Amino acid sequence: MLPEKTRDKITQLYGPAQTPPLAGKIEDLLGRYSSLMPSGRAAFLSERDVMLITYADSLRQPDAYPLQAMTRFAREYFKDIISIIHILPFFPYSSDDGFSVIDYRRVNPAHGDWSDVAALAEHVDLCFDLVVNHCSASSKYFQGYLAGEPEYEDFFISLDPDTDTSCVLRPRTSPLLHRFAGAAGEKWCWTTFSADQIDFNFHNPAVLLEMLDILLFYVWRGARIIRLDAIAYLWKEPHASCAHLPQTHTAVQLMRDILDLAAPQVLLLTETNVPHADNISYFGDGTNEAQIVYNFPLPPLVLYTLTAEDAAPLTRWAQTLEPVSERTTFLNFTASHDGIGVRPAADILSPAEFQGLIELAERHGGQVSCKHDRRGNAIPYELNLNYFDALNNPHAPAADQTEIDRFILSQSIALVLMGMPAIYIHSLLGRRGWPEGAAQTGHPRTINRQKLDLEQVRRNLTEKSLPTGFSRSAQVFQRYLDMIRQRRRQRAFHPRAGQQVLDMGKSFFAVLRTALDESEAVLAVHNVTGRPQRLNIEPGRLGPVPPGQGIDLISGQKISPDVNGSYQLDLPPYGFLWLKVS
């Protein structure tokens, strides 16, 4: 029988009359999957966990399905490096590079099949997307709805086109309602993101039950982490904002309850690219919603820091980060399959600083995606360009080594902060953008989604082309792997290890991480400028760890304090160190 707290959530969503029948169906669902669930309770995330974000077909080979090519690459390069791979939606789809799902229970046959997913899971843990807010217009759900099939009645939301929806928060500029021809006449259906992505109606308990079924199906198929895509918009009320509604949080809590009952080792990751306070609200009370939340302000703030040579806003924001509970943490990243979301930084940067990012993206060959506010004004929400290109103008002559140093420093920041790092495959491989692809598809996000030939990637990782030696891709990849290896060895980088962000002036971003047992500390100091900098670390800056001989984990150089217990650090342009003191 479901716990009382779970039944209470059902009542909150659907009322007391619906609670007994829906609770019974959920109990039946749990019973059906009980023998299929992985056994054991895995430990929470540790300093050894690093996530790779990739499409199933980011790497291709002529003699293999893309999932098989990814497994070959993981087997060859990722041992003791990457512990989790987030495979972006790998199901049959009709648009949006996978996020318009046609069939939630099948692997896209162009990518492989479930046996290929299982083969990859032998080498790494996996994160799957549950595209919970909407499905493809070509899905059996929506086609059945239009045909008037009783099973899919009320699976979607149809409104009179004259309904006042002005209160609804719009993440896109497309119409909220789109017209479709159904067996019983035309229907104007709710479409938050596009005409091909039809929003589910969670007022219908059958929709929730189907999503819970898919949730458990993914666990059975090997997911250790479930990413809840676009979860903020799940619950709809025509005269409300329809973002972060209390019912949405209750639905997330219900999913967490079901996983805690069936597979407590599986973690929820919420995708809510919104201002920081709204974003971290999906931690709930620290025990009842998502265990992992994206650190969405990080990508635009790091970009500002390195292009303006000013760490002050990043430092002020990072000083506000606090652990929520022993079972929650942040996902720290700089790039993903989407663009660089800027709305989370709008309340942190000044208007002039924010506008500077918009202008920088345009100068660097990117595009700026906008949404409309309630007055119809265009509001930038995303910069569509590759992160390496955001930091280094692809159209301007520059010293290649400086470009690489600047980029690697940006990735170090994400690696040292409290939480688990996540790395987009194009960042790991040191790739630049693909504007030709964006021009071909007409979709700005394509600029950061190029599919790569695995053999060419292998050649790029060993070739020499720069005056300094190895190519950009080879240098970025090797330096990234070296940082990850060091990170995985340090207890001070545990997701729950202590964190103190130190204000050392606008030229530096500095983070002190202290192991849970206070036996070691790592001080990560970044020179965010293109000029050499000297920094004096005074006694007491290393928290509970007394001054002693330290070692820079990046260079291997030993660093000793002077007679006063201070460390004198000399950092080259865009240089950084991870000073470990035990």
C-alpha angles and dihedrals in degrees: 000000000000115000116259092248090058093047088050090058091052089052091050091055103037109014132250095288092060096044101082097047095042093045089051092052091049090050089052089050092052089048093053092052099037095096092044099054120105112255129237133037111265120215117259118262119298140189087277093066118100123162128215117205114209145143116248088245100039087113121044137187128183094230099045145047112258093251088055090050090052091051091051091051092047092049091049101044113011106064107126089358112072118032100175131035118199104208106200113227107315098179130107107286142172104211147346093060094285104330093102096071119199098180120017095193102051132074113234101260089221088064100042131261141280092283088061090052089050091050091055090048089061088070104034141011114260137227118203129193120237101200091205105163100059146358137209120287084232094058122114088245096060097035089051090048092053091046091054096243108169092225091065100037110136092007088127138034120253120182138178103267089233092060112127105244096159091122093061114107108235120210090183139039094234120104117278092223126047127189121241132177112239134181090257095044136281122336128199103212131196112255114173096180111018145338089264094052109070116193118236120237106235090182082082109078090210089068092054091047091052092050091050089051091052090046091058091041089059091050089052089051092055110274115151092177127034115203112208103214119213089349094158092076099047100113119056131206115164094219097045135071090257090213122111093349116175090248090058091055090047090053091052089049090051091052089049090051091052093049092046088055098043106026114003091178091066116094132210121227117191122209108209112148094193138112114311099255092053091044097054091045085083089073084073109192090336094265108051111050134031120348091204130042127181116249091228098174090060101079097052093039093052089047091052092045095056099037094045093035088228121123095176099100092044091049094049092049096044090052088064094058111110132175111254100198142330090269101049135071144157128263106226117204142145102198139026141163088284125061127270105290109221103179093084088060096047093092093044103048124057117251090257093049091047092049089050090063091052092052092044092055091052092048090051094054098261132126130236118227117207140194128201125250121215091276092053095253118147111245120190111236105162141028110215108211141097114275094235088053091046089059096037121038106234090205097053127077111246141156105274093214091054089052091052093046091051092049095047090050089055090054093048090060091058091046097053101045123099109276138039120311121232121196126197112226093238090056093048090052094046093240127169124218129286106225090163089063093050089051091050096050099032088227116118094210091063088078088080099037106071116154113231134211108238094217091052090049090053091051092048091054092059105031125110117218110135125083086243093056127258123050125264092261093048093048095046093047095048095044090047092051091048091053092048092050090053093045093053091055097054121087087197088072095058108131090246097040115122119277130198119175108209124211105224098156133281094293094064139054109198131180127182114205119190125194117247091250091044090236094127141017134198120203110199112197122184127193100212094188135084091239132081112261135195120209132187115212106202125210112278094034089104093064116219094353110093118229115271141136108318135189130219103233091204101054101018090234117148114232123194128191120245124244090281093054094252127132119224109209126190114195124188121220108304088358126147141176138200104218110200120196120179 
